[in-house]
Amino acid sequence: MLVIRRDLVDAMVAHARRDHPDEACGVIVGPAGSDRPERLVEMVNAERSPTFYRFDSTEHFQVWRAMDQADEEPVVIYHSHTATEAYPSRTDVSYAGEPEAHYVLVSTRHPEEHELRSYRIVDGQITEEPVEVVESYMFSHTGADDVPDCR
C-alpha cells in the first residue's frame, strides 16, 4: 500500500495538468528505508511527448546523486498519461528499475478529473496496490511520529 500526503498528490496532479498535453514525470523522495514519500522533485520529460516520457539523463544523475548524499531514495516515481488510463505501458515496465519504488500514474485524459493509481513493478511484473491519501503521516498506517510534519 502506498500511503501519501494529500499535498504531494495535489502537486503531482498539478504538475501533470501543467505539462499536459505532454507527459509529466518526477520522483518523490524519502528517507532511505522508510517507504515514506516526503519531497516532490519535478523532472524534465526529455522526450517532450504526449505519449512517452524519459528523464533527462543529466538531471536524473544529479537527482539520484543528491538522494544518495542525503541518505534518501526514490519512494515514488510518477508520470502522467495524457490520453489513456493510469496503467503502465510496456515501455513504462521496461524503464521500471527501482524495485522498491511505488510507480504512480496520473491520467489527465479527462479535463475535469484525474485518475491516480499506484503499482509495484518488479522483474516485469505489474502489481496494483491501494493508495491511502492522508493529511499527515502523524496518524497514518506508517505509525505515529514523535515529531509532526514540518512545512
C-alpha positions, -999 to 999 in steps of 0.1 A, spaced: 0 0 0 11 35 -8 4 60 20 10 95 7 1 130 19 -26 149 1 -3 179 -7 20 155 -26 -9 141 -46 -21 176 -53 14 185 -65 17 155 -88 -17 163 -104 -9 200 -108 24 190 -125 6 166 -148 -21 193 -157 6 220 -162 26 198 -187 -5 185 -205 -7 176 -234 29 163 -228 35 136 -202 49 149 -169 74 130 -148 91 132 -115 100 115 -82 90 118 -46 120 111 -23 120 100 13 145 88 39 162 56 29 143 25 41 113 45 53 88 39 24 76 74 32 73 100 4 84 134 16 97 157 -11 85 160 -47 110 166 -74 95 176 -108 117 164 -136 120 173 -172 105 150 -197 134 148 -222 110 135 -249 85 164 -245 59 139 -258 22 133 -252 28 95 -254 62 89 -239 85 101 -211 121 98 -203 140 115 -175 167 139 -188 199 119 -182 219 147 -166 191 157 -143 184 120 -135 221 116 -125 221 148 -104 188 140 -85 199 104 -77 234 116 -66 217 142 -43 194 115 -29 224 93 -22 243 121 -4 212 129 17 205 92 26 173 94 6 158 71 -20 130 73 -46 99 63 -28 75 72 -57 83 75 -94 55 92 -112 44 102 -146 12 111 -164 -7 95 -193 -25 122 -213 -49 101 -234 -51 67 -217 -59 52 -183 -34 52 -155 -19 18 -162 18 11 -171 26 6 -207 52 -19 -219 77 10 -222 69 20 -186 75 -15 -174 108 -17 -193 120 15 -176 110 4 -141 144 0 -125 136 7 -88 120 -25 -74 113 -8 -40 96 22 -55 59 29 -60 51 37 -96 23 62 -97 5 71 -128 -18 101 -132 -42 101 -161 -52 136 -173 -73 123 -203 -104 139 -187 -101 177 -183 -123 179 -152 -110 149 -133 -79 128 -129 -72 91 -122 -43 82 -99 -31 46 -94 0 30 -79 19 -1 -89 49 -21 -78 68 -32 -109 94 -59 -102 111 -81 -129 84 -70 -154 55 -80 -132 29 -53 -125 10 -54 -92 -15 -27 -85 -16 -15 -49 -41 5 -28 -34 42 -23 -42 59 10 -42 97 9 -36 113 43 -34 148 55 -4 140 77 18 109 84 13 116 121 -16 91 125 -15 71 93 -6 34 88 31 43 87 30 46 125 29 75 149 57 101 147 73 118 176 76 149 156 48 164 134 53 171 97 71 203 90 60 226 62 
